[in-house]
Each structure stands twice: as structure tokens, then as C-alpha cells.
């Protein structure tokens, strides 16, 4: 079996720093290219959803933030306590 230390010479510190710097610079460049999108077509935005619009000045109903009509039903009368439930 061959000696693993003798197969390849060690990489000098300056070369390792250069490779690390080149990797970081490449990653930053790719990240910035994804953010900037130079020359790419604009991303289409979806249209606003159909539905009620925001209330105009003085509008009170049929809009977001307006008053809603509520029907209030009176509470049912309390049932009388049965004689068997009293202890």
C-alpha cells in the first residue's frame, strides 16, 4: 500500500487562501446576480384579487372596513332547574 503523505505534495497556505477567496468571491457574485437579475425580464405580478374594495370617503357598507349588518337573536330563556338535580 502506498504512503498517503507521499502521493501528493501539501498545498501551500497561500494557495489554500487563494482557493478559499476565489470560492467566496464566486458565491457572492452568483448571489448578487440572482438578486439584481440584470437583463432578465421583469417578474410578472399577479393581479389584485377580485372582491370588495377599500372604503371610499364616507362609504359605510359593501367595502373593506365598512359596517356589516348583524341580526341579533335574543338568547333562549333559562330552563327551570328540575327537582331531581338539587342536592
HUHUMO-V309696 format. One record per backbone hydrogen bond with DSSP energy under -0.5 kcal/mol. NH is the residue of the N-H (numbers start at 1). CO is the residue of the C=O. Records with the same first field share a line. If there is no record, write none. Layout:
BEGIN
NH: CO / CO
END
This chain:
BEGIN
6: 3
7: 3
8: 4
16: 12
17: 13
18: 14
19: 15
20: 16
21: 17
22: 18
23: 19
24: 20
25: 21
26: 22
27: 23
28: 24
29: 25
30: 26
31: 27
32: 28
33: 29
34: 30
35: 31
36: 32
37: 33
40: 37
55: 64
59: 56
64: 53
66: 63
67: 60
72: 70
73: 71
85: 82
86: 83
END
